[in-house]
Amino acid sequence: MPLGRTLNMPKRSFFPMFKVLLLAALLPGAARAAGPSLAGRYKGYNLLVVSITNIGTDHMSLYGYGRKTTPNLDKWAAGALVFEDAYTPASWTLPAATSLLTSLSPNAHQIMGRNRDVLLSHKIKTLEEILNASGYRTAAFTGGLDYMPSLGHMRGFGTAPDNAPFTRFDVTIPQAEGWLAKNKNRKFFLLVHGYDAHPPFLPSRFEGVYSSTAGRSVTVDPTRTYRGYRESKDANITAYYHEPRPSPGVGEKKRVSESVTILTPDDVNYLRDLYDERILDEDSRVGEFLASLDKALLEKTIVVVLSEHGEMFAKHGRFGRAGGIRGTLFDDVVHVPLLVRLPGEPGRRVRGLVQIEDIMPTLLELLAVRGPAKVQGSSLLPLVSTGTAVNQYVYGGTRYNTYMPETYGPYGIASVNEYIRDYNWKLIHEVTFPDGKRKKAGDAEETFELYDLKNDPAEAVNVAAANPGVVKDLAQKLRQWVETSKKFNRAGTSTRAIPKEVLEKAKQHGYW
């Protein structure tokens, strides 16, 4: 797959039949017979995007999870394209959301931090800007923080209330419904988002469906958000959480605003149960919203449901997504749901590697709206129409440039965290700078983790040492993707100050 591509919308790609069949045969699912092109079929249609952030496929019954956590989406998805193999480029919302709205990887759009460099270059056009210029009314009702209206990737939304950080769907869905009632007769792009499944995993309307302390040694406080990356021989995990403390006075030693606890297996399982209940609650709210949409409106609206990332519970000693510490890029976090409902198109499962960056060019091609001259994503219409692969690999990666000894454990390390995968192998590459310095090569610690996905889909055993040739090949491809991405966009970011109260709220929710 080309690492950067020119996008001229709309157009249809034609392939010799033998090439279509050959490429389709490489996919783990059977190709569909070629039908009428979807390109431009939905010209003038509305677009509704719903983000269920922090939910990965591994906790959704829609994707085979043993618990019935998404009954409403399971039912709704019967009429949608359900992409089986969609992946995010980052383990947290801001860079992933920016990739969604720009079709650029984090190394290209350069939005990879919250305390600086958060304003996207005006030379980069967002999806909402493009649709706004094409006559769409645009609105976003979100949970704030990484979707704050003042951030650069939100540029172009005509309506976007400044909701408090971590606002949930019980607020954003009514806001969206009120806006829809006034704008449903106009061509629109509407984004709805909520932090319902984000930690801390407070009790929900479905408390007790999965969670119980009976017969367990549960000591964990579920009102905290835990991040950890150390595991003892007895399977316990050293985890960190943020605890607000007074700022040190003049001459006082700088204190770290962290607290440390030990998570036992019972604690981890209890938090996982609470998380599943939050997903069940979120599925109920989103399902009710989608079911309430007017049928006439749905006949003129493309509906997309996705997540920017998932959550991880005690894998390889890591708990949560934990900033730059390796382990954040396991499939628990980066394998995300993607559902697209197209009026008149039958619902079905779609196999083939998909990146979040592919969503924007796909939607623009469906809507017959011309996009930017250059994007990194690929239209998924060949995959949908004929089973033709559009990605040989999927990639992800961000830099954590800021060394912050004043913050808590998992985030006090500057690092690079990235991955490449196909259906056979997954390589996770990380470089850490524990002392925050980059002057000497010896300051950095570089690690490679390789997983044999065919025989070890759970990514349980690192086989890098036994497969040096595979590591070398994938590392070279990953390096090429990173370097190409950095050169793809020469426009730099700008800086704005994030309010201290917002940063404090973010730390309490497990962010630095």
C-alpha positions in Angstrom: 0.0 0.0 0.0 1.4 3.4 -0.8 2.2 5.3 2.3 0.8 8.5 0.9 -1.7 8.8 -1.9 -3.4 11.5 -3.9 -7.2 11.6 -3.6 -9.4 13.1 -6.3 -13.0 12.5 -5.5 -15.1 11.1 -6.8 -13.6 8.4 -9.0 -13.8 4.6 -9.4 -10.8 2.3 -9.5 -10.9 -0.5 -12.1 -8.9 -3.7 -11.7 -8.4 -6.5 -14.2 -10.6 -9.4 -13.0 -7.6 -11.7 -12.4 -6.0 -9.2 -10.1 -9.3 -8.7 -8.2 -9.6 -12.4 -7.6 -5.9 -12.8 -6.8 -6.0 -10.1 -4.1 -9.3 -11.3 -2.7 -7.9 -14.8 -2.4 -5.3 -13.4 0.0 -8.0 -12.3 2.5 -9.3 -14.6 5.2 -12.9 -14.1 4.0 -14.4 -14.8 0.6 -14.7 -11.9 -1.9 -18.1 -10.7 -3.0 -19.0 -10.6 -6.6 -18.4 -7.2 -8.2 -21.6 -5.1 -8.2 -22.5 -1.5 -9.0 -20.0 1.0 -7.7 -20.8 2.7 -4.5 -18.7 5.8 -5.4 -20.9 8.8 -5.5 -24.1 6.9 -4.9 -24.8 8.9 -1.8 -24.3 12.4 -3.1 -26.2 14.9 -1.0 -26.8 12.5 1.8 -26.4 13.3 5.5 -23.6 11.9 7.6 -23.9 10.9 11.3 -20.9 9.6 13.2 -21.2 8.2 16.7 -18.0 7.6 18.7 -18.2 5.0 21.6 -14.7 5.8 22.8 -12.6 3.4 24.9 -14.4 0.3 23.7 -12.4 -2.3 21.9 -13.7 -5.2 19.9 -12.6 -7.7 22.5 -15.3 -6.6 25.0 -18.2 -6.4 22.4 -20.6 -9.3 21.9 -20.9 -7.9 18.3 -17.3 -9.1 17.8 -17.6 -12.4 19.6 -17.1 -11.5 23.3 -18.7 -14.1 25.6 -20.8 -11.6 27.5 -23.8 -10.0 25.8 -22.4 -6.5 26.3 -23.7 -4.9 23.1 -27.2 -6.3 22.4 -28.6 -3.1 20.9 -25.6 -2.6 18.5 -25.7 -6.4 17.7 -29.3 -5.9 16.4 -28.6 -2.6 14.7 -25.5 -3.9 13.0 -27.6 -6.5 11.1 -28.2 -3.7 8.6 -24.7 -2.3 8.6 -21.3 -3.1 7.2 -19.4 -4.5 10.1 -15.6 -4.2 9.5 -13.9 -7.1 11.3 -10.4 -5.8 11.2 -10.2 -2.0 11.9 -7.3 -0.6 13.8 -6.4 2.7 15.4 -3.1 4.5 15.1 -2.9 5.5 18.8 -3.8 4.3 22.3 -5.6 7.6 23.3 -8.3 9.8 21.8 -6.7 13.0 20.7 -4.2 11.7 18.1 -6.7 9.0 16.9 -9.6 11.5 16.6 -7.3 13.8 14.6 -6.4 10.9 12.3 -10.1 10.2 11.9 -10.9 13.8 10.8 -7.8 14.4 8.6 -6.9 10.9 7.1 -3.3 11.5 8.4 -1.3 9.4 10.8 -0.1 11.0 14.1 3.4 11.4 12.7 1.9 13.4 9.8 -0.6 15.6 11.6 1.7 15.8 14.6 -1.0 16.1 17.3 0.5 13.8 19.9 0.4 15.7 23.2 -2.1 17.6 25.3 0.0 20.2 27.1 1.5 21.7 23.9 1.4 21.5 20.1 -2.4 20.8 20.0 -3.4 23.1 17.2 -3.6 21.5 13.8 -2.0 23.4 11.0 -4.5 25.4 8.9 -3.0 23.9 5.8 -4.6 20.6 6.8 -8.3 20.4 6.0 -10.5 18.5 8.4 -13.5 16.4 7.3 -15.9 18.9 8.8 -14.2 21.8 7.0 -14.5 19.9 3.7 -18.2 19.1 4.2 -18.9 22.6 5.5 -17.5 24.0 2.3 -19.7 21.7 0.3 -22.9 23.0 1.9 -23.2 20.8 4.9 -24.3 22.1 8.3 -21.9 20.7 10.8 -22.2 20.0 14.5 -20.4 18.1 17.2 -21.8 17.1 20.6 -18.9 15.5 22.5 -17.5 14.6 25.9 -15.0 17.5 25.8 -11.3 17.2 26.6 -9.9 15.5 23.5 -12.8 16.9 21.5 -12.8 20.4 23.0 -14.1 22.9 20.4 -10.9 24.9 20.8 -8.6 22.1 19.6 -7.5 22.3 16.0 -9.1 19.1 14.7 -12.5 20.4 15.7 -12.1 23.4 13.3 -15.0 23.5 10.9 -17.9 22.4 13.2 -20.5 25.2 13.1 -22.1 24.1 16.4 -19.9 22.5 19.1 -20.8 23.3 22.7 -17.9 23.3 25.1 -19.0 20.4 27.3 -17.1 19.6 30.5 -14.3 17.0 30.3 -15.7 13.4 30.3 -19.3 14.3 29.5 -21.3 11.3 28.8 -24.1 10.3 26.3 -26.8 11.2 28.8 -25.9 14.8 28.0 -24.6 14.7 24.4 -27.4 12.6 22.9 -30.1 15.0 24.0 -28.0 17.8 22.7 -27.8 16.1 19.3 -31.5 15.3 19.3 -32.3 18.9 19.9 -30.0 20.0 17.1 -31.4 17.3 14.7 -35.0 18.5 15.3 -34.0 21.9 13.9 -31.6 20.8 11.1 -32.9 17.5 9.8 -34.3 19.1 6.7 -30.8 20.5 5.8 -27.8 18.5 4.6 -25.7 17.8 7.7 -22.7 16.2 9.3 -23.3 15.4 12.9 -20.7 13.9 15.4 -21.9 12.5 18.7 -19.5 11.3 21.3 -19.4 10.3 25.0 -16.9 9.1 27.6 -19.4 6.6 29.2 -16.9 3.6 29.0 -13.9 5.6 30.1 -12.5 5.0 33.6 -13.1 5.3 36.4 -15.7 2.6 36.0 -18.3 3.9 38.3 -21.5 1.8 38.9 -24.0 2.1 36.0 -27.7 1.5 35.6 -26.6 -2.1 35.1 -24.8 -2.5 38.3 -24.6 -6.1 39.4 -25.2 -7.7 36.0 -21.5 -8.8 36.0 -19.9 -7.2 39.0 -19.9 -8.7 42.5 -17.5 -8.7 45.4 -19.0 -11.9 46.9 -16.4 -14.6 47.3 -13.6 -12.2 46.1 -10.9 -10.4 47.9 -11.7 -7.0 46.4 -10.0 -4.0 47.9 -9.7 -1.7 44.9 -11.5 1.7 44.9 -13.5 1.9 41.6 -13.7 5.7 41.8 -10.0 5.8 40.8 -8.4 5.4 37.4 -5.5 3.0 37.6 -2.5 2.7 35.3 0.3 0.2 35.8 3.2 -1.6 34.2 4.8 -3.8 36.9 3.9 -7.3 37.7 5.1 -9.4 40.6 5.5 -13.2 40.6 2.2 -13.7 42.4 0.3 -12.0 39.5 -0.3 -8.8 41.4 0.2 -5.5 39.6 1.7 -2.3 40.9 -0.7 0.4 39.7 -0.7 4.2 39.9 -3.5 6.7 40.3 -3.6 10.4 40.5 -4.3 12.1 43.8 -4.5 15.9 43.8 -2.1 17.5 46.3 -1.2 21.1 47.1 1.5 22.6 44.9 4.9 22.8 46.7 5.9 26.2 47.9 9.1 28.1 47.2 12.1 26.0 48.1 10.1 22.9 48.7 11.1 19.7 47.0 8.9 18.9 44.0 6.5 16.1 44.9 4.9 13.6 42.6 1.1 13.7 42.6 0.7 10.0 42.5 -0.5 7.2 44.8 0.4 3.5 44.4 -1.6 0.5 45.1 -1.5 -3.3 44.4 -4.1 -4.8 42.2 -4.8 -8.4 42.9 -6.4 -10.7 40.2 -9.7 -10.3 42.0 -9.3 -6.5 41.8 -8.5 -6.7 38.1 -11.5 -9.0 37.4 -13.8 -6.7 39.4 -12.7 -3.6 37.4 -13.2 -5.6 34.2 -16.7 -6.5 35.3 -17.5 -2.8 36.0 -16.2 -1.9 32.6 -18.4 -4.4 30.9 -21.4 -2.9 32.8 -20.5 0.5 31.5 -20.4 -0.8 28.0 -23.8 -2.4 28.5 -25.1 1.0 29.7 -23.5 2.8 26.8 -24.9 0.3 24.3 -28.3 1.0 25.7 -28.1 4.7 25.3 -26.6 4.6 21.8 -28.9 1.9 20.7 -32.0 3.9 21.9 -30.7 6.9 20.0 -30.1 5.0 16.8 -33.5 3.3 17.0 -35.2 6.6 17.6 -34.0 8.2 14.3 -36.8 8.9 11.9 -37.0 6.3 9.1 -37.3 9.0 6.4 -34.1 10.7 7.8 -32.3 7.4 7.8 -33.1 6.9 4.2 -30.9 9.9 3.4 -28.2 9.4 6.1 -25.0 7.4 6.3 -24.4 6.3 9.9 -21.0 5.4 11.2 -20.3 3.9 14.7 -16.7 3.6 15.8 -14.3 3.8 18.7 -10.9 5.6 18.8 -9.3 2.9 21.0 -10.1 0.2 23.6 -9.0 -0.5 27.1 -6.6 -3.1 28.5 -6.7 -5.2 31.7 -3.5 -6.7 33.1 -1.8 -7.9 29.9 1.9 -8.6 30.3 1.9 -6.9 33.6 0.4 -3.7 32.2 -2.9 -2.3 33.3 -4.8 0.3 31.2 -3.3 2.2 28.3 -0.5 3.7 30.5 0.9 6.4 28.2 4.2 5.6 26.6 4.9 2.4 28.4 4.9 -0.6 26.1 1.9 -2.8 26.1 -0.5 0.0 25.1 -0.6 -1.2 21.5 -1.8 -4.7 22.0 -5.0 -5.5 20.1 -7.0 -5.0 23.2 -6.4 -1.3 22.6 -5.9 -0.9 18.9 -8.5 -3.3 17.4 -11.6 -1.1 17.3 -15.2 -1.4 16.1 -16.2 0.2 12.8 -19.8 0.0 11.6 -21.1 1.8 8.5 -24.8 1.8 7.6 -25.5 2.7 4.0 -29.1 3.3 2.9 -30.1 0.5 0.5 -27.0 -1.5 1.0 -27.4 -4.9 2.8 -25.6 -5.5 6.1 -22.7 -7.9 6.2 -19.4 -8.6 7.7 -16.3 -7.2 5.9 -12.9 -8.9 6.3 -9.8 -6.9 5.4 -7.3 -4.7 7.2 -8.7 -1.2 7.8 -7.1 1.9 9.4 -9.0 4.8 11.0 -7.3 7.0 8.4 -9.3 5.2 5.7 -12.7 6.4 7.0 -12.5 10.0 5.7 -11.6 9.1 2.1 -14.3 6.4 2.1 -17.0 8.8 3.2 -16.0 11.5 0.8 -16.1 9.0 -2.1 -19.5 7.8 -1.0 -20.8 11.4 -0.8 -19.2 12.5 -4.1 -17.3 15.3 -2.3 -13.8 16.2 -3.4 -11.2 15.8 -0.7 -7.7 17.1 -0.1 -5.0 16.6 -2.7 -3.1 14.2 -0.5 -4.2 11.9 2.3 -2.7 8.8 3.8 -5.9 6.8 4.1 -7.4 4.7 1.3 -11.0 4.4 0.2 -12.5 1.2 1.4 -15.0 0.8 -1.4 -12.9 -1.8 -3.3 -12.9 -3.9 -0.1 -16.6 -3.4 0.3 -17.6 -4.0 -3.3 -15.3 -6.8 -4.4 -13.3 -7.9 -1.3 -10.2 -6.3 -2.8 -7.6 -5.6 -0.1 -6.7 -1.9 0.4 -4.0 -2.4 3.1 -1.3 -5.0 3.3 -0.4 -3.8 6.7 -1.9 -1.5 9.4 0.3 0.9 11.4 0.2 2.9 14.5 2.5 5.0 16.6 3.0 8.2 18.6 5.8 10.1 20.3 5.6 11.0 24.0 8.1 13.8 23.9 7.5 15.4 27.2 9.5 14.1 30.2 7.4 15.0 33.3 8.9 13.8 36.6 6.2 15.7 38.4 3.5 13.4 37.0 2.7 9.9 38.0 4.5 6.6 37.2 3.4 5.5 33.7 3.7 9.0 32.3 7.0 10.1 33.6 8.9 8.7 30.7 9.6 10.2 27.3 9.1 7.5 24.6 8.2 6.4 21.2 5.6 3.7 20.9 4.6 2.2 17.5 3.4 -1.0 15.8 2.9 -2.7 12.5 0.7 -5.8 11.8 -0.9 -8.0 9.2 -2.8 -11.2 9.6 0.4 -13.2 10.4 2.6 -11.0 12.5 2.5 -8.1 14.9 5.6 -6.0 15.8 5.5 -3.5 18.7 8.5 -1.2 18.8 9.3 1.1 21.7 12.1 3.4 22.6 12.1 4.8 26.2 14.1 7.6 27.8 13.7 7.0 31.5 15.8 10.1 32.5 14.2 12.3 29.9 17.5 12.9 28.1 18.4 12.2 24.5 22.0 13.3 24.3 23.6 9.9 24.3 22.6 6.7 22.6 23.0 4.9 25.9 20.1 7.0 27.4 17.6 5.1 25.3 16.2 1.6 25.8 14.8 0.0 22.6 12.6 -3.0 22.6 10.9 -5.1 20.0 8.0 -7.5 20.7 6.8 -9.9 17.9 3.7 -11.9 18.1 2.7 -14.9 15.8 -1.0 -13.9 15.3 -2.0 -17.1 13.5 -0.9 -19.3 16.4 -1.1 -16.7 19.2 -3.9 -14.3 18.5 -4.0 -13.3 22.2 -0.4 -11.9 21.9 0.7 -13.9 24.8 4.2 -15.0 23.8 6.9 -12.6 22.5 8.7 -14.6 19.7 11.1 -11.8 18.6 14.2 -13.7 19.6 13.2 -16.7 17.6 12.4 -14.8 14.4 15.1 -12.2 13.8 14.3 -12.1 10.0 10.7 -11.3 10.6 11.6 -8.6 13.1 14.1 -7.0 10.7 11.6 -7.0 7.8 8.7 -5.5 9.8 11.0 -3.0 11.6 12.2 -1.8 8.2 8.6 -1.4 6.9 7.6 0.4 10.1 10.6 2.7 9.9 9.6 3.5 6.3 6.1 4.3 7.4 7.3 6.6 10.2 9.7 8.5 8.0 7.2 8.9 5.1 4.6 10.1 7.5 6.9 12.7 9.0 7.7 14.0 5.5 4.1 13.9 4.4 3.1 17.1 6.1 5.7 19.8 6.5 3.3 22.2 8.3 3.9 22.3 12.1 1.5 22.6 14.9 0.7 25.6 17.1 0.5 25.7 20.9 -2.3 26.8 23.2 -2.6 26.6 26.9 -5.0 24.0 28.2 -6.8 25.2 31.4 -5.3 23.8 34.6 -8.6 22.6 35.8 -9.0 20.5 32.5 -5.5 19.0 33.0 -6.3 18.2 36.6 -9.5 16.5 35.5 -7.6 14.6 32.9 -5.1 13.3 35.4 -7.8 12.1 37.7 -9.1 10.0 34.7 -5.8 8.4 34.1 -4.3 10.9 31.6 -1.1 12.9 32.1 
